[in-house]
Amino acid sequence: MLRIDETSKTLVAPQAGGLVTDANPDRAELLALLAGSWEAFAAELGHPSLRLVAAEPVPGLDLLAFDGSAGRTVVVQVTAGVDFAEVGRGLAAAAQVASWDAAALAGVHESLSAAVPGDSPQVVLIASAFDGATVATVDWLARRHGVELSCFAVSFLRFGAERLLTVRREFPPRDAHAPDPAAEVQQLLGDAAPSVGVVTTAPVVDEAASTPPPGV
């Protein structure tokens, strides 16, 4: 879980406190947050080796990263909503990167000179949630056609005046024995709170009247 620092517009570790669900920001703010705090966000994804090399380098491509350990480019597409069309947008962006020659890759960032021209990038989709049709399509593309796709849902919470971002991997499926961040957050929110798997809008909370839930 990461806290949104409103002053620096970066993502940082949260402090303990009472949580309520919050509305998700629009796509422009979400994209700016991820681009400005990529190292922290990549660690939340479980891929700390991914290095951001460019934000919106060409139309239709949100973020371009590079996995130096694998020598692979990574296309990251961001939406603040739930949109099946993001699968097609991600594939189109990946196809565009795969068409670049060595000069074009190096022109985006010098580290991409280590990438293999024509190699298919990995695709990472970031959204507020993923519906069944999207997950089924991504699974089919991965299993039957070898496309390297992953999906991560981001949710937003608030305690006091601060906002937090949580990340949950939707595809590939998590290990059944691995801790579920969404379940842990749900426990902090309390049984009556809506699920954080899909972002919900919470009423504005009066900081002076807001108190942490028992046991937190």
N, C-alpha and C positions, 0 to 999 in steps of 0.2 A: 504494500500500500504506500502511496506517495502523496504528500501534501502539496497543494499548489500555493507557492509563495506569490501573493498578488503584487508585491513590490517589484521583485526581480523577474516575475513571470517565468519561474523555473519550478521543477518538481523536486521536493526534498522529503526526507523522512519525517513522519508525523510525530506529534507528541500525544500522550495519552489524553483521552477526553471523551465526552458523550458524543455519539454519532447520530445523525439523521440523514436520510437519503436526500439528494439534491438533484436539480435538473442538470442535464448534460449541456456543456457549452456548444456553440455552433462549430461547424467544421473548421472555419478559419482560426478560431481560438485554439481548438484542439491540435490542429496542425502546427501552430506556432509553439504550443507547449512542448510537443514532442520534439520538434526541431531544436528548440532552445535547451532541452534537457535530455538529449538522446542517450547519454551514457547511463543516467539513472533509469531511464525507461527501458533500455535494452537489458539491463540487469533484471528488471521486473519481468520481462518476457522470458528470462532464462537463457538469453543469448548475449552475454556481456562482451563477446568477441566481435559483435557487429559494430562497425564504425560508420557513422553517418558521413557521407561524402558530398551530398548536395540535397537541397530542398527545392522542389519544383524546378529541376534543371531543364525540363521541356514540358510543354502542355500535355496534361493527362497523366503525368508521373508526379506523385506527391513527394516521396522521399526515396532517395537512392542510398543504399548502404553497401558496405563491402565486408565480406567475411575473409579476413586475411589468412586464417588457418586453413580454409578450404579453397581460397583463390576464387571465390564466387561473388558475383554481384547479387544484391538482394533488393527487390522492388517492394516498397511499403506503401500501401494505399490506405487512406484514412477517410472515414466518414463518421459523422456524429449520429447518424441514424441507423436504420435497419433496411438495407437496400440490396436486393438480389443482383442488381446491375453491377455491384462492386466486383463480382467475380469476373465479368467480362472486361471491366475497366482494368483490373489487375493483369489479366492475360494480355490485353492490348499493350499495356505499358511494358510488360516483360518482353513481348515480341519486338517492341521498338528498341529496347536495350540490346537484345540479341542480334539486331541488325547492324549495330555499330562496329566499325573496324577498330583497330588498335589506336589510330589517331583520334577517333571520336571519343573513345573511352578515356584516353589520357587527357583529352581536352576538357572533360568534365571534372576530373580530379587526378592528380599525379599518381595516387595509389592504385587507380584502375589500370595502370600500365601492367600490373601483375595479373589482371583478369584475362581470360582466354576469349578472344573475339569470336562471336557466334555461339558461345556457350549460353544455355538457357538460364536466366536468373531464377533464384528462389523468389517466391511471392508470399508476402505477409499482408494479411487483411486485418485492419483495425476498425472496429465498429462498436456501437453501443450494445448490440446483440446480434445473433445470427439465427435466422429461422430454419426450419427443417429442410426446406428446399435448397437453401444455400449450402448447408452442411452436407446434404446428400450429393449435390453437384461437385463440391470440393472433394469429397470422398471418392467419387467415381473418377474424377480427373487424376487423383493421386494413385489410386489402386490400378486402374485400367490403362492409364496413359502416362504414368510416371511423372506427372507434373508435381513439383515440390511446392506445396501450398500449406500455409498454416493460418489459422484464424484466432484472433484474440479479442475478447469483449472487454471494453472498459466501462466502468461505472463510477459515478461521482457521489461523494458523501460530504457532509458538512458537520463540523463541530465548532460552535461559536461562530466566529467570523471567518474561519479558515475552511477551505475546500480540500478534499482529498480525492485521489484517483486510485482505483483498484483495477487489477488486471486478472482476467480469467482466460485460460486457454480453452477454446472450443474445439479446435481440430489442429493436429491429431488428438484423439481422446487422451485425457490424462490417465496416468497409472491409478488404478482403483485404490491403491494403498497410499497414494501421495496425499498430503494435506490439501484440503479444498479451501482456497482463500475466501471464496464467496461464502462458504458455510461459516468460517470463522468470523467474518464481518457480520453475518446475519445474527450470530450469537450476541455480538456487541450491540446490535440494533435492537434486539429483543424479539420475542415471538410475534408480536403484533405488527411489526414493521414489514413492508412489502419486500419481496425478494430483490436482491441487488443484481440478479442475473440480467435483468432488463432495467435500464435507467428509469426512475420515476421522479416526478416533480414533487418536492416537499414544500409546505408552506414556509414563508419567511419566518425564521426563528428569532425571537427576542433574546439576545445574548444574556441580558440581565436575568431573564426568567428561565433560561435554559440551564439545567443541571445534569450532570453525568448520571447514567443509569446505575443502579446499585451494583456493586461488585467490580466496577471499572476503575 
